């Protein structure tokens, strides 16, 4: 059986919706009807969601999933490694936190599929995350293909593409343009990022009910035939995709000393910020974010440091997945390290 042989089920009729409308009274805002608080939600198996999004996918392009039980904030980093979507992994279960990547991936040099930017093969959908909490519903300019309540009063909207975007610069420009337009959480700016599958739970302890049960996600809208081109999405949110796709000259900041050897590992360890190596990523290391005090709940997870290597111009790399730090780069870590060394009297690295 080939991947293209997967046949999506027909959608089921949605339960009764709320009379209230979100986005009313704001120019260009989409008018949405949400389910009543007591409504169960649209029944949407994850396999159906995947089949609709990736209908017609070739055998060598692989969607990527992750899934695990428990509290996301305390989960081991290994659970995020995930696996290809075909066949559906056993870790994707209704009582798990379930995730899907917005992109598909080709095989790496070792012949295995990898969820990495150098293996990226196409953008198939756009995720507008944290609607209703961090992002107002009035920022939504197009009716979503799918709308899922992922925690109480917090929603993610999926916009399916008519055809996958194969140009990496255009795909990145589309995602970054939506963030700049205020339509998505700043933490969403990554072609390898995950969003939640429609069926599953949000295992964060703060969303447990009075009986200790996790929040069960609800699908409010399911219109898989509702698809857009990247140009339509960009135009609706007020930016020119072609102009945004042109390569920009990157600004660099001088440092007191170029990174050498393994870079800042010894300094990070001495400061109590080093956690452990990232398995499967040469030169990658989990660290506690130096700016975690500004994260939601002061969460220190989701941050990586990369040793100096040819692929980063021997500068090293830094990435934090939290929205507050979405714009931070190795330049910011350089400044933090140099400031730390000055204040501790250790001199330049």
C-alpha positions as CSV (number, residue, x, y, z in Angstrom):
1,X,0.0,0.0,0.0
2,X,1.4,3.4,-1.0
3,X,0.9,6.6,1.0
4,X,-1.3,8.0,-1.8
5,X,-3.7,5.1,-1.3
6,X,-4.8,6.6,2.0
7,X,-8.4,7.8,1.6
8,X,-9.6,10.5,4.0
9,X,-13.0,9.9,5.7
10,X,-15.8,12.4,5.0
11,X,-16.2,14.9,7.8
12,X,-18.9,14.5,10.4
13,X,-21.4,17.3,11.1
14,X,-20.3,19.7,13.7
15,X,-22.1,19.9,17.0
16,X,-24.1,23.0,17.9
17,X,-22.1,26.2,18.1
18,X,-22.2,29.2,20.3
19,X,-24.3,32.2,19.1
20,X,-21.4,34.5,20.0
21,X,-19.0,35.6,17.2
22,X,-15.3,36.3,17.6
23,X,-13.7,39.1,15.5
24,X,-17.0,41.0,15.0
25,X,-16.6,44.8,14.5
26,X,-12.9,44.6,13.4
27,X,-12.1,45.3,9.7
28,X,-11.0,42.2,7.8
29,X,-11.3,40.0,10.9
30,X,-12.9,36.5,10.3
31,X,-16.2,35.9,12.0
32,X,-16.0,32.5,13.8
33,X,-18.6,30.5,15.7
34,X,-17.2,28.4,18.5
35,X,-18.7,25.4,20.1
36,X,-20.7,25.7,23.3
37,X,-18.7,25.0,26.5
38,X,-20.7,21.8,27.0
39,X,-20.3,20.6,23.4
40,X,-18.0,17.6,22.9
41,X,-16.4,18.8,19.7
42,X,-16.1,17.5,16.2
43,X,-14.9,14.0,16.0
44,X,-11.7,14.1,14.0
45,X,-9.3,11.1,14.2
46,X,-5.6,12.1,13.8
47,X,-5.3,9.7,10.9
48,X,-8.0,11.6,9.0
49,X,-6.3,14.9,9.7
50,X,-3.0,13.6,8.4
51,X,-4.6,12.0,5.3
52,X,-6.4,15.2,4.3
53,X,-3.3,17.5,4.8
54,X,-0.9,15.2,2.9
55,X,-3.2,13.8,0.2
56,X,-1.2,12.9,-2.8
57,X,2.2,12.9,-1.0
58,X,5.0,11.1,-2.7
59,X,6.6,8.0,-1.0
60,X,9.9,9.8,-0.3
61,X,8.4,12.8,1.4
62,X,7.7,12.1,5.1
63,X,5.4,14.0,7.6
64,X,6.7,13.9,11.1
65,X,4.9,13.2,14.4
66,X,5.6,13.2,18.2
67,X,3.5,11.9,21.0
68,X,3.8,11.2,24.7
69,X,1.8,11.1,28.0
70,X,2.1,13.4,31.0
71,X,3.1,17.0,31.5
72,X,4.8,18.6,28.6
73,X,6.8,20.9,30.8
74,X,8.5,18.0,32.6
75,X,8.8,15.6,29.6
76,X,12.2,14.3,28.7
77,X,13.7,16.0,25.6
78,X,13.9,12.6,23.8
79,X,10.1,12.5,23.3
80,X,10.4,15.4,20.8
81,X,12.6,13.3,18.4
82,X,9.4,11.8,17.0
83,X,9.0,9.6,14.0
84,X,7.7,9.5,10.4
85,X,3.9,9.6,10.2
86,X,3.5,6.5,7.9
87,X,2.6,4.1,9.4
88,X,1.0,5.9,12.2
89,X,3.3,5.6,15.2
90,X,2.0,3.8,18.3
91,X,2.9,6.7,20.5
92,X,0.1,8.8,18.9
93,X,-2.9,8.0,21.1
94,X,-6.0,9.8,22.3
95,X,-4.7,10.0,25.8
96,X,-1.3,11.5,24.8
97,X,0.0,14.9,23.9
98,X,0.1,14.5,20.1
99,X,2.1,16.7,17.7
100,X,2.6,17.1,13.9
101,X,5.2,19.1,12.0
102,X,4.1,21.7,9.5
103,X,6.7,20.4,7.0
104,X,7.8,17.2,5.4
105,X,11.3,15.8,5.1
106,X,13.6,13.9,2.7
107,X,16.2,11.3,3.5
108,X,19.5,12.4,5.1
109,X,22.9,11.3,3.8
110,X,22.6,8.1,6.0
111,X,19.4,7.1,4.1
112,X,17.1,7.8,7.1
113,X,14.5,10.5,7.2
114,X,15.3,13.3,9.7
115,X,13.3,16.2,11.0
116,X,16.0,18.7,10.2
117,X,16.1,21.9,8.1
118,X,18.7,20.4,5.8
119,X,16.3,17.5,5.0
120,X,13.3,19.9,4.5
121,X,11.2,19.1,1.5
122,X,8.1,21.3,1.7
123,X,5.6,23.4,3.8
124,X,2.1,21.9,3.7
125,X,0.2,24.0,6.2
126,X,0.5,27.1,8.3
127,X,-0.1,27.2,12.1
128,X,-1.5,30.3,13.9
129,X,-0.9,29.4,17.5
130,X,-2.2,30.8,20.8
131,X,-5.3,32.5,19.5
132,X,-7.5,33.7,22.3
133,X,-4.7,34.2,24.8
134,X,-1.4,35.6,23.4
135,X,-2.9,36.4,20.0
136,X,-6.4,38.0,19.6
137,X,-9.0,36.4,17.4
138,X,-9.2,39.7,15.5
139,X,-5.7,38.9,14.0
140,X,-7.2,36.0,12.1
141,X,-7.8,37.2,8.5
142,X,-8.8,33.9,6.8
143,X,-11.2,31.2,7.8
144,X,-9.2,28.2,9.1
145,X,-9.2,24.8,7.6
146,X,-9.1,23.4,11.2
147,X,-9.5,25.1,14.6
148,X,-8.6,23.2,17.7
149,X,-8.9,24.3,21.4
150,X,-5.7,23.0,22.9
151,X,-6.2,24.3,26.4
152,X,-9.1,26.2,28.0
153,X,-9.7,29.3,25.9
154,X,-6.6,28.8,23.8
155,X,-6.8,27.8,20.1
156,X,-4.6,26.9,17.2
157,X,-5.8,27.6,13.7
158,X,-4.5,25.5,10.7
159,X,-4.4,27.0,7.2
160,X,-3.9,24.2,4.7
161,X,-2.0,25.0,1.5
162,X,-3.4,24.2,-2.0
163,X,0.1,22.9,-3.0
164,X,3.1,22.5,-0.7
165,X,5.5,25.4,-0.8
166,X,8.9,23.9,-2.0
167,X,10.9,27.1,-1.8
168,X,12.5,27.4,1.6
169,X,13.0,31.1,1.5
170,X,9.4,31.7,0.6
171,X,8.2,29.3,3.3
172,X,10.2,31.0,5.9
173,X,9.1,34.4,4.7
174,X,5.5,33.3,5.0
175,X,5.8,32.1,8.6
176,X,7.9,35.1,9.7
177,X,5.5,37.5,7.9
178,X,2.6,36.2,9.9
179,X,4.5,36.6,13.1
180,X,5.4,40.2,12.3
181,X,1.7,40.8,11.3
182,X,0.8,39.8,14.9
183,X,-1.1,36.7,13.7
184,X,0.9,34.1,15.4
185,X,3.1,33.5,18.5
186,X,6.7,34.6,18.0
187,X,7.8,31.1,19.1
188,X,6.2,29.7,15.9
189,X,9.0,30.9,13.5
190,X,10.5,27.6,12.5
191,X,10.0,25.2,9.5
192,X,10.6,22.2,11.8
193,X,8.1,23.3,14.4
194,X,5.3,21.1,15.8
195,X,1.7,21.9,16.3
196,X,-0.9,19.8,18.2
197,X,-2.8,17.2,16.3
198,X,-6.6,17.6,16.8
199,X,-7.2,14.5,19.0
200,X,-5.3,14.3,22.2
201,X,-4.8,15.8,25.6
202,X,-2.9,18.8,27.0
203,X,-1.1,17.1,29.8
204,X,0.1,20.3,31.6
205,X,-0.8,20.0,35.3
206,X,-2.2,23.5,35.4
207,X,-5.0,22.4,33.0
208,X,-6.1,19.4,35.0
209,X,-9.7,19.4,36.1
210,X,-10.8,19.0,39.8
211,X,-10.6,15.2,39.4
212,X,-7.0,15.4,38.2
213,X,-7.9,14.6,34.6
214,X,-5.9,16.4,31.7
215,X,-7.6,18.8,29.3
216,X,-9.1,17.0,26.3
217,X,-8.7,19.0,23.1
218,X,-11.7,20.0,21.1
219,X,-12.0,20.5,17.4
220,X,-14.3,23.5,16.7
221,X,-13.9,23.8,12.9
222,X,-13.0,21.2,10.3
223,X,-13.1,22.3,6.7
224,X,-10.3,20.3,4.9
225,X,-11.3,21.5,1.4
226,X,-10.6,25.1,2.6
227,X,-7.1,25.7,1.2
228,X,-5.0,28.7,0.3
229,X,-1.9,29.7,-1.7
230,X,1.0,31.3,0.2
231,X,0.3,34.5,-1.7
232,X,-3.4,34.6,-0.5
233,X,-2.3,34.1,3.1
234,X,0.3,36.8,2.9
235,X,-2.0,39.3,1.2
236,X,-4.7,38.7,3.7
237,X,-2.3,39.6,6.5
238,X,-0.9,42.7,4.8
239,X,2.5,41.8,3.4
240,X,4.2,41.1,0.1
241,X,5.5,37.5,0.0
242,X,7.8,38.1,-2.9
243,X,9.5,41.1,-1.3
244,X,9.7,39.3,2.1
245,X,11.3,36.3,0.3
246,X,14.4,38.2,-0.9
247,X,17.5,37.3,1.0
248,X,18.5,40.0,3.6
249,X,22.0,40.9,4.5
250,X,22.5,39.5,8.0
251,X,23.8,41.9,10.7
252,X,26.6,40.6,12.8
253,X,28.1,42.0,16.0
254,X,31.8,41.8,16.9
255,X,32.9,39.9,19.9
256,X,36.0,40.1,22.0
257,X,37.2,36.8,20.9
258,X,36.1,34.3,18.1
259,X,34.6,31.1,19.3
260,X,37.2,28.3,19.4
261,X,37.2,24.6,20.2
262,X,33.9,23.7,21.9
263,X,33.0,27.4,22.3
264,X,31.2,28.3,25.5
265,X,30.6,24.9,27.0
266,X,32.9,25.3,30.0
267,X,31.5,28.8,30.7
268,X,27.9,27.5,30.5
269,X,28.7,24.6,32.8
270,X,30.5,26.8,35.3
271,X,27.4,29.1,35.3
272,X,25.1,26.1,36.0
273,X,23.4,26.4,32.7
274,X,24.6,23.3,31.0
275,X,22.2,20.3,30.9
276,X,23.4,17.6,28.5
277,X,24.3,16.8,24.9
278,X,21.6,16.4,22.3
279,X,21.6,12.9,21.0
280,X,21.9,12.6,17.2
281,X,23.0,16.2,16.7
282,X,26.7,16.6,16.6
283,X,27.9,19.6,18.6
284,X,24.4,20.3,20.0
285,X,23.7,20.7,23.7
286,X,20.7,21.3,25.9
287,X,21.2,24.3,28.1
288,X,19.0,26.3,30.5
289,X,18.1,29.6,28.8
290,X,19.9,32.6,30.3
291,X,16.7,34.6,29.9
292,X,14.3,32.0,31.3
293,X,13.1,34.5,33.9
294,X,11.0,36.0,31.1
295,X,9.5,32.7,29.9
296,X,6.0,31.6,30.8
297,X,6.2,29.9,34.2
298,X,10.0,30.7,34.2
299,X,10.4,27.5,32.1
300,X,14.1,26.6,31.4
301,X,13.4,23.9,28.8
302,X,13.6,24.1,25.0
303,X,17.0,25.8,24.6
304,X,20.0,24.6,22.7
305,X,23.6,25.7,22.2
306,X,25.7,24.5,19.2
307,X,29.4,24.4,19.1
308,X,31.4,26.3,16.5
309,X,31.4,24.4,13.2
310,X,31.8,25.0,9.5
311,X,28.0,25.2,9.0
312,X,27.7,28.1,11.4
313,X,30.9,29.9,10.2
314,X,32.7,28.8,13.4
315,X,30.5,31.2,15.3
316,X,28.5,28.7,17.3
317,X,24.7,28.7,17.4
318,X,21.9,29.4,19.9
319,X,18.1,28.6,19.7
320,X,15.4,29.0,22.3
321,X,11.9,27.8,21.4
322,X,10.1,30.2,23.8
323,X,8.3,33.2,22.3
324,X,10.1,35.7,24.4
325,X,13.5,34.6,23.0
326,X,12.4,33.9,19.4
327,X,14.6,36.7,18.0
328,X,17.7,35.8,20.0
329,X,20.8,34.4,18.2
330,X,24.4,33.6,19.0
331,X,25.1,37.3,19.1
332,X,22.9,37.6,22.2
333,X,24.6,34.7,23.8
334,X,28.0,36.2,23.0
335,X,26.9,39.4,24.8
336,X,25.6,37.4,27.8
337,X,28.8,35.4,28.0
338,X,31.1,38.4,27.8
339,X,29.0,40.2,30.4
340,X,29.1,37.2,32.7
341,X,32.9,36.9,32.3
342,X,33.4,40.6,33.1
343,X,31.2,40.5,36.2
344,X,32.9,37.4,37.5
345,X,36.4,38.8,36.8
346,X,37.4,35.9,34.5
347,X,38.2,38.1,31.5
348,X,37.4,37.3,27.9
349,X,36.7,33.8,26.7
